[in-house]
Amino acid sequence: MGVSTSDGPQVIGIIGTGNISAAYLKIARDLNLFRVKAVTDMDAARADTVAAEYGIQAMTLEGLLADPEIVAVVNLTPPGAHADVSLKALNAGKHVYSEKPLAVERGDGQAIMDLAHARGLRVGCAPDTVLGAGIQTAREIIDAGRIGRPVAANAFMMGSGPESWHPNPDFFYQRGAGPLFDMGPYYLTALVTLLGGVQKVSATTTTASSQRLITSQPRAGEFITVTTPTHVAANLTLDGGAVVTLVTSFDVPGSDVPRIEIHGTDGTLSVPDPNTFGGPLKLRLRGEKEWTDIPLTRPFAENARGIGLADMLAAAPGQPHRAGGDLAVHVLDVMHTILESAEAEKTLTPRTHAERPAPLDAQPTWLAATLPT
């Protein structure tokens, strides 16, 4: 499978014009990594507005998938629609890059990959924040052996939930969302990228309240019925033996814990928020009393959502891309395994495995080739 050509930026379409679409449209305009021809949305008026702002076309879903110039689509629909839309795109002969998670259910995620393999198409999936300067510099430090052998890690996503700021927060409290499925992909993808795939899972969950009060506009005063755990604590054993404590929560009024810390035999690395592309990145070696700020040595320290898509489009035939579907399937599998472990009250083994993707080059060839002259 290969997408890259020497004829200039590949042409894509975007399905879903919510807030996140602006990041893809902006990087396409600013870095010329790919060219967005059209957008589509169930809300046709919103698609028209976005298309007019960026000087592109608004199409129906059927029209976008039938356009022969469009080689790939970015699936930015709500999580519950990811599988259906991605399968339609693959059946139309388009490569797919999906917002996280790849699907809500394990079987749907695997069906996407099976169809892609059968049709010789590529699948990529967010988050591509792991290709940013922060995580990639952390990867460089770990691979160079500066903290010794990684022994353990802590990862925390602690917050009070999105009902105070999101205009329609209901889906965050349904199956396929919650703090684990909403934010867990950032943390799990970062952990796999830095340390390796997940081998064993042991977890506990709880839910602070069966009803959540919306305080954001325009629906302030309404209540949400909660149908998924809102505080999830898991112990994960990764390739190489590192043991990780992962906590994701919508039940924490305030917290000052680190996002991710990786503890090795020779030192500790404080890793940036995996929902961002930059720093800060800090290192404290054994015997030192202070942290050292580590300068970022890799590109993309600012918001660069879309570089995972660019990497996929530029991949040579037969070569894997980094924000790949197999990694996304493993992350999806691990999240389900976490919830199943909590319900069964025992340690479980994920059904899938994923290798660490290759680090991103300090100067990716596709970046050098596509920068405006």
C-alpha positions as CSV (number, residue, x, y, z in Angstrom):
1,M,0.0,0.0,0.0
2,G,1.3,3.4,-0.8
3,V,-0.2,6.9,-1.2
4,S,2.7,9.1,-2.0
5,T,3.3,10.5,-5.4
6,S,5.7,13.1,-6.8
7,D,2.9,15.3,-8.3
8,G,2.5,17.6,-5.3
9,P,0.2,17.5,-2.2
10,Q,-2.4,14.8,-2.2
11,V,-6.0,15.8,-2.4
12,I,-8.3,15.0,0.6
13,G,-11.8,15.5,1.8
14,I,-13.0,16.2,5.4
15,I,-16.1,14.6,6.8
16,G,-17.3,16.6,9.8
17,T,-16.8,20.3,10.2
18,G,-16.8,20.6,14.0
19,N,-14.1,22.5,15.9
20,I,-11.3,20.1,15.2
21,S,-11.7,20.5,11.4
22,A,-10.1,23.9,11.7
23,A,-6.7,22.4,12.7
24,Y,-6.6,20.2,9.5
25,L,-7.7,23.1,7.3
26,K,-5.1,25.4,8.8
27,I,-2.2,23.1,8.5
28,A,-3.2,22.3,4.9
29,R,-3.2,26.0,4.2
30,D,0.0,26.9,6.1
31,L,2.3,24.0,5.4
32,N,0.9,22.6,2.1
33,L,1.2,19.1,3.4
34,F,-2.0,18.0,1.7
35,R,-4.7,19.9,-0.2
36,V,-8.3,19.9,1.1
37,K,-10.7,20.0,-1.8
38,A,-14.0,19.6,0.0
39,V,-15.8,19.3,3.3
40,T,-19.1,17.7,4.2
41,D,-21.3,17.7,7.3
42,M,-24.8,16.5,8.3
43,D,-25.3,20.2,9.0
44,A,-25.1,21.5,5.5
45,A,-25.1,25.2,6.6
46,R,-22.0,24.6,8.8
47,A,-20.2,22.9,5.9
48,D,-21.1,25.8,3.7
49,T,-19.7,28.3,6.2
50,V,-16.4,26.4,6.7
51,A,-16.0,25.9,2.9
52,A,-16.5,29.6,2.3
53,E,-14.0,30.5,5.0
54,Y,-11.2,28.3,3.5
55,G,-12.1,28.7,-0.2
56,I,-13.0,25.1,-0.8
57,Q,-16.1,23.2,-1.8
58,A,-19.0,21.9,0.3
59,M,-20.3,18.6,-0.9
60,T,-22.7,15.9,0.1
61,L,-21.1,12.8,1.6
62,E,-22.0,10.8,-1.5
63,G,-20.5,13.5,-3.7
64,L,-17.3,13.7,-1.7
65,L,-16.8,9.9,-1.7
66,A,-17.4,9.7,-5.4
67,D,-14.9,12.5,-6.4
68,P,-12.0,10.8,-8.2
69,E,-9.5,13.5,-7.3
70,I,-9.9,12.9,-3.6
71,V,-7.6,10.1,-2.5
72,A,-8.2,10.2,1.2
73,V,-10.7,11.4,3.7
74,V,-10.4,12.6,7.3
75,N,-13.2,11.3,9.4
76,L,-14.1,13.9,12.1
77,T,-17.6,12.6,12.9
78,P,-18.7,11.8,16.5
79,P,-17.2,8.5,17.8
80,G,-20.4,6.5,17.3
81,A,-20.3,7.3,13.6
82,H,-16.5,6.6,13.0
83,A,-16.9,3.0,11.9
84,D,-19.8,3.5,9.5
85,V,-18.2,6.5,7.8
86,S,-14.7,4.9,7.6
87,L,-16.1,1.7,6.1
88,K,-18.1,3.8,3.5
89,A,-14.9,5.7,2.6
90,L,-12.9,2.5,2.2
91,N,-15.6,0.9,0.1
92,A,-15.4,4.0,-2.1
93,G,-11.7,3.4,-2.6
94,K,-10.4,6.2,-0.3
95,H,-7.7,6.0,2.3
96,V,-9.0,6.9,5.8
97,Y,-7.6,9.0,8.6
98,S,-9.9,9.0,11.6
99,E,-10.3,11.1,14.7
100,K,-9.9,9.0,17.8
101,P,-11.0,6.4,18.8
102,L,-10.9,4.4,15.5
103,A,-14.3,2.9,16.5
104,V,-16.4,2.4,19.6
105,E,-16.4,-1.4,19.4
106,R,-13.4,-3.7,19.0
107,G,-15.1,-5.6,16.2
108,D,-15.8,-2.5,14.2
109,G,-12.1,-1.4,14.5
110,Q,-10.9,-4.7,13.2
111,A,-13.5,-4.6,10.4
112,I,-12.1,-1.3,9.3
113,M,-8.5,-2.8,9.2
114,D,-9.7,-6.0,7.4
115,L,-11.4,-4.0,4.7
116,A,-8.4,-1.7,4.3
117,H,-6.0,-4.6,3.9
118,A,-8.4,-6.4,1.4
119,R,-8.6,-3.2,-0.7
120,G,-5.0,-2.2,-0.5
121,L,-5.8,1.0,1.4
122,R,-4.3,2.8,4.3
123,V,-5.9,3.7,7.7
124,G,-4.5,6.2,10.1
125,C,-5.9,7.5,13.3
126,A,-5.4,10.3,15.8
127,P,-3.8,11.2,18.0
128,D,-0.8,12.4,16.0
129,T,0.3,14.6,19.0
130,V,2.8,11.7,19.6
131,L,4.6,12.9,16.5
132,G,5.1,16.4,18.0
133,A,8.3,17.8,19.3
134,G,7.5,17.0,23.0
135,I,6.9,13.2,22.7
136,Q,9.4,12.7,20.0
137,T,12.2,14.4,22.0
138,A,11.2,12.2,25.0
139,R,11.4,9.2,22.7
140,E,14.9,10.3,21.7
141,I,16.0,10.5,25.3
142,I,14.6,7.1,26.2
143,D,16.1,5.4,23.1
144,A,19.5,7.0,23.9
145,G,19.4,5.3,27.3
146,R,19.6,8.5,29.3
147,I,17.2,7.3,32.0
148,G,18.5,3.7,31.8
149,R,16.0,0.9,31.6
150,P,12.4,2.1,31.9
151,V,10.9,0.4,35.0
152,A,7.6,2.2,35.7
153,A,5.5,5.1,34.6
154,N,2.6,7.2,35.9
155,A,0.0,8.8,33.7
156,F,-2.8,11.0,34.9
157,M,-5.7,12.7,33.1
158,M,-7.7,14.3,35.9
159,G,-10.5,16.8,35.4
160,S,-14.0,17.7,36.3
161,G,-15.7,16.8,33.0
162,P,-16.7,18.7,29.9
163,E,-20.2,19.8,30.9
164,S,-18.9,23.2,32.1
165,W,-17.6,24.2,28.6
166,H,-18.8,21.9,25.9
167,P,-22.1,23.0,24.2
168,N,-23.4,19.4,23.8
169,P,-21.6,17.2,26.3
170,D,-24.0,14.3,26.4
171,F,-21.9,11.9,24.3
172,F,-18.9,12.2,26.8
173,Y,-21.0,10.1,29.3
174,Q,-22.1,7.4,26.9
175,R,-20.4,4.1,26.0
176,G,-17.4,4.7,23.8
177,A,-16.6,7.9,25.6
178,G,-16.1,8.8,29.3
179,P,-12.6,9.9,30.4
180,L,-11.0,6.6,29.2
181,F,-12.3,6.6,25.6
182,D,-12.2,10.4,25.3
183,M,-8.7,11.1,26.6
184,G,-7.2,7.7,27.0
185,P,-6.1,7.4,23.4
186,Y,-3.7,10.4,23.9
187,Y,-2.1,8.7,26.9
188,L,-2.1,5.1,25.7
189,T,-0.8,6.1,22.3
190,A,2.0,8.1,23.9
191,L,2.9,5.2,26.3
192,V,3.0,2.7,23.4
193,T,5.1,5.1,21.3
194,L,7.6,5.6,24.2
195,L,7.7,2.2,25.8
196,G,5.9,-0.5,23.8
197,G,2.6,-2.4,23.6
198,V,0.4,-3.4,26.5
199,Q,0.7,-7.0,27.7
200,K,-1.4,-7.1,30.8
201,V,-4.2,-5.0,32.4
202,S,-5.7,-4.8,35.9
203,A,-8.2,-2.1,36.6
204,T,-10.9,-0.6,38.9
205,T,-13.6,1.9,38.0
206,T,-16.2,4.0,39.7
207,T,-18.8,6.6,38.9
208,A,-19.3,9.6,41.2
209,S,-22.8,10.4,40.0
210,S,-25.4,8.9,37.7
211,Q,-26.5,12.4,36.6
212,R,-24.3,15.4,35.5
213,L,-25.5,19.0,35.5
214,I,-24.7,21.0,32.4
215,T,-23.5,24.4,33.2
216,S,-22.3,25.5,29.7
217,Q,-24.5,27.4,27.3
218,P,-26.8,26.9,25.5
219,R,-28.1,24.0,27.7
220,A,-27.2,25.1,31.2
221,G,-29.5,23.5,33.8
222,E,-30.1,20.3,31.9
223,F,-29.0,16.9,33.3
224,I,-27.0,14.1,31.5
225,T,-27.6,10.5,32.3
226,V,-24.2,8.8,32.9
227,T,-23.8,5.3,31.3
228,T,-20.1,4.8,31.5
229,P,-17.5,4.9,34.3
230,T,-16.2,8.4,35.1
231,H,-13.1,7.4,37.1
232,V,-10.9,4.7,35.7
233,A,-7.7,3.5,37.4
234,A,-5.5,0.8,35.7
235,N,-2.2,-1.0,36.1
236,L,-0.6,-1.9,32.8
237,T,2.4,-4.1,32.0
238,L,4.2,-3.1,28.8
239,D,6.7,-4.7,26.5
240,G,10.0,-4.7,28.3
241,G,8.4,-5.0,31.7
242,A,7.6,-1.4,32.5
243,V,4.6,-1.1,34.9
244,V,2.3,1.8,34.3
245,T,-0.3,3.4,36.6
246,L,-2.9,5.1,34.4
247,V,-5.8,7.2,35.8
248,T,-8.4,9.0,33.7
249,S,-11.2,10.9,35.5
250,F,-14.0,13.3,35.1
251,D,-14.5,13.3,38.9
252,V,-11.6,15.4,40.1
253,P,-12.3,19.1,41.0
254,G,-8.6,19.9,41.0
255,S,-5.3,18.2,40.6
256,D,-1.5,19.0,40.5
257,V,-0.2,15.6,39.4
258,P,2.1,15.2,36.4
259,R,0.7,14.2,33.0
260,I,3.2,11.4,32.4
261,E,6.4,10.5,34.3
262,I,8.6,7.7,33.2
263,H,11.0,6.2,35.8
264,G,14.1,4.4,34.7
265,T,17.0,2.8,36.5
266,D,19.1,6.0,36.0
267,G,16.6,8.8,36.0
268,T,13.0,10.1,35.6
269,L,11.6,11.8,32.6
270,S,8.7,14.2,33.0
271,V,6.8,14.0,29.7
272,P,4.5,16.8,28.3
273,D,0.7,16.6,28.1
274,P,0.1,14.1,25.3
275,N,-2.8,16.2,24.1
276,T,-0.3,18.9,23.0
277,F,2.7,18.9,20.6
278,G,5.3,20.8,22.6
279,G,6.8,20.9,26.1
280,P,7.7,21.3,28.8
281,L,10.0,18.3,29.0
282,K,12.1,17.7,32.1
283,L,14.8,15.2,33.2
284,R,16.1,14.3,36.6
285,L,18.9,11.8,36.8
286,R,19.6,9.6,39.8
287,G,21.4,11.6,42.5
288,E,20.3,15.0,41.2
289,K,18.2,17.3,43.4
290,E,16.8,19.5,40.7
291,W,15.0,19.0,37.4
292,T,16.7,20.0,34.1
293,D,14.6,21.5,31.3
294,I,15.2,19.7,28.1
295,P,15.1,21.7,24.8
296,L,12.9,20.2,22.1
297,T,15.0,18.8,19.3
298,R,12.2,17.7,16.9
299,P,9.8,19.7,14.7
300,F,6.1,20.5,15.4
301,A,6.1,22.1,18.9
302,E,2.9,24.0,18.1
303,N,-0.6,22.6,17.2
304,A,0.1,20.5,14.1
305,R,-2.9,18.2,14.0
306,G,-2.7,16.6,10.5
307,I,1.0,15.6,10.5
308,G,-0.1,12.0,11.1
309,L,-2.2,12.3,7.9
310,A,0.7,13.8,6.0
311,D,3.0,11.0,7.2
312,M,0.4,8.5,6.0
313,L,0.0,10.1,2.6
314,A,3.8,10.3,2.1
315,A,4.5,6.7,3.1
316,A,6.3,4.6,0.5
317,P,4.6,1.5,-0.8
318,G,5.1,-1.4,1.7
319,Q,6.3,1.0,4.5
320,P,4.2,1.6,7.6
321,H,3.1,5.0,8.6
322,R,3.3,6.1,12.2
323,A,-0.2,7.1,13.4
324,G,-1.4,3.8,12.0
325,G,-4.6,1.8,12.2
326,D,-3.0,-1.2,13.9
327,L,-1.8,1.0,16.7
328,A,-5.3,2.5,17.0
329,V,-6.9,-1.0,17.1
330,H,-4.5,-1.9,20.0
331,V,-5.4,1.2,21.9
332,L,-9.1,0.5,21.4
333,D,-8.6,-3.1,22.5
334,V,-6.6,-2.0,25.6
335,M,-9.4,0.5,26.6
336,H,-12.0,-2.3,26.4
337,T,-9.7,-4.6,28.3
338,I,-9.4,-2.0,31.1
339,L,-13.2,-1.8,31.5
340,E,-13.6,-5.6,31.3
341,S,-10.8,-6.1,33.9
342,A,-12.6,-3.8,36.3
343,E,-15.9,-5.6,35.8
344,A,-14.4,-9.1,36.1
345,E,-12.1,-8.0,39.0
346,K,-9.1,-9.8,37.6
347,T,-6.0,-9.3,35.4
348,L,-6.7,-9.7,31.7
349,T,-4.5,-9.9,28.5
350,P,-5.4,-7.6,25.5
351,R,-6.4,-9.5,22.4
352,T,-4.0,-7.5,20.2
353,H,-0.4,-6.3,20.2
354,A,1.3,-3.3,18.7
355,E,5.0,-2.5,18.2
356,R,6.3,1.0,18.9
357,P,6.1,3.0,15.7
358,A,9.3,4.3,14.2
359,P,10.4,7.7,15.6
360,L,9.7,10.7,13.3
361,D,12.8,12.0,11.6
362,A,14.2,15.3,12.8
363,Q,13.6,16.6,9.3
364,P,10.8,14.5,7.7
365,T,11.3,14.3,3.9
366,W,7.7,15.1,3.3
367,L,8.0,18.3,5.3
368,A,11.0,19.5,3.3
369,A,9.3,18.6,0.0
370,T,6.1,20.4,0.8
371,L,7.1,23.6,2.4
372,P,6.1,26.7,0.4
373,T,8.9,28.2,-1.6
